[in-house]
Amino acid sequence: MTPAINLAKKHKIPHQIHQYQHDARAESYGLEAAQALGQDPNSVFKTLLFSLNGEAKNLAVAVIPVNQKLNLKQAAKAAKAKKAEMADPAIAQTVTGYIVGGISPLGQKKRLATFIHQSALERETICVSAGKRGLEIELAAQDLAKLTQGQFANLCEG
């Protein structure tokens, strides 16, 4: 069990766990997950950390579809910050307690402001990392927002 799965269980959130064999040569962890699970890439979401206002340790979380790119201007706006940039992977790992490619928005060591792309609301359920490469948790977007105290926002380009 991972902290992400334990959190969903503790709060009695309906969920499903999906496992697949992670390929170290995969160029995109998220797209690999969608393909391995036979899921629509619009239903599989990746967890990205971004830093605010040039402060490397002032982090927030973006949860977006694996086939989309994070728009940092929109992420900054959602977080009510002047600017945003991608977080340093080493800091992201330390703060969340998860390794890159397996960072879950759930059960992080430190609760961070979390923003979920609004397209998640169009789906009955979405998949996010369950805290390990090759492990996904499927749940309703509203339940993800409840567990992370997340907000829905437009975070992607296009």
Residue, then its C-alpha position, 0 to 999 in steps of 0.5 A: m500500500t502507498p500513502a495515496i491508496n491508504l488515504a482513499k481507503k481511510h476516507k472510504i472513497p470508491h476507487q480502483i487500483h490499476q497496475y502495469q509493468h513500468d518500462a524504464r525506456a518510456e519517454s512519458y510516464g503518463l502516456e505510458a500509463a494510459q497506453a499500458l492500461g488501455q485508457d483514454p489519455n484524457s482520463v489519465f492525469k499526471t501530477l506536476l509540481f511548480s514553484l511560485n514567484g521564483e521561490a524553489k520551495n514554495l510549491a503547488v500541484a497541478v493535475i492535468p491530462v497526460n496528453q496536455k502541457l501545463n500552461l505556467k501562466q494559467a497555473a500561476k493565475a490559479a495559485k494567485a501568484k505572479k509567476a510559476e515555473m516547473a519545480d526542481p525534481a529533487i525538491a519535488q521528491t523531498v516535499t512529496g515523499y514520492i519519486v518522479g514518475g510516481i508522484s501522486p497528488l494524494g498522501q503527500k508528506k506536505r499538503l500543497a495547494t492543488f489544482i486539477h484541470q477542469s476537464a476532469l469534471e467531464r469524466e466519470t472517473i480519472c486515473v492518477s498516480a497511486g504513488k509508484r511508477g506502474l501504479e494508478i488509482e482511479l477515482a471520481a474527480q470530485d473525490l480527488a478534489k475533496l482528498t487534496q482540498g484541490q480546486f478546479a482550474n484551466l491549467c493547460e495550453g490550447 
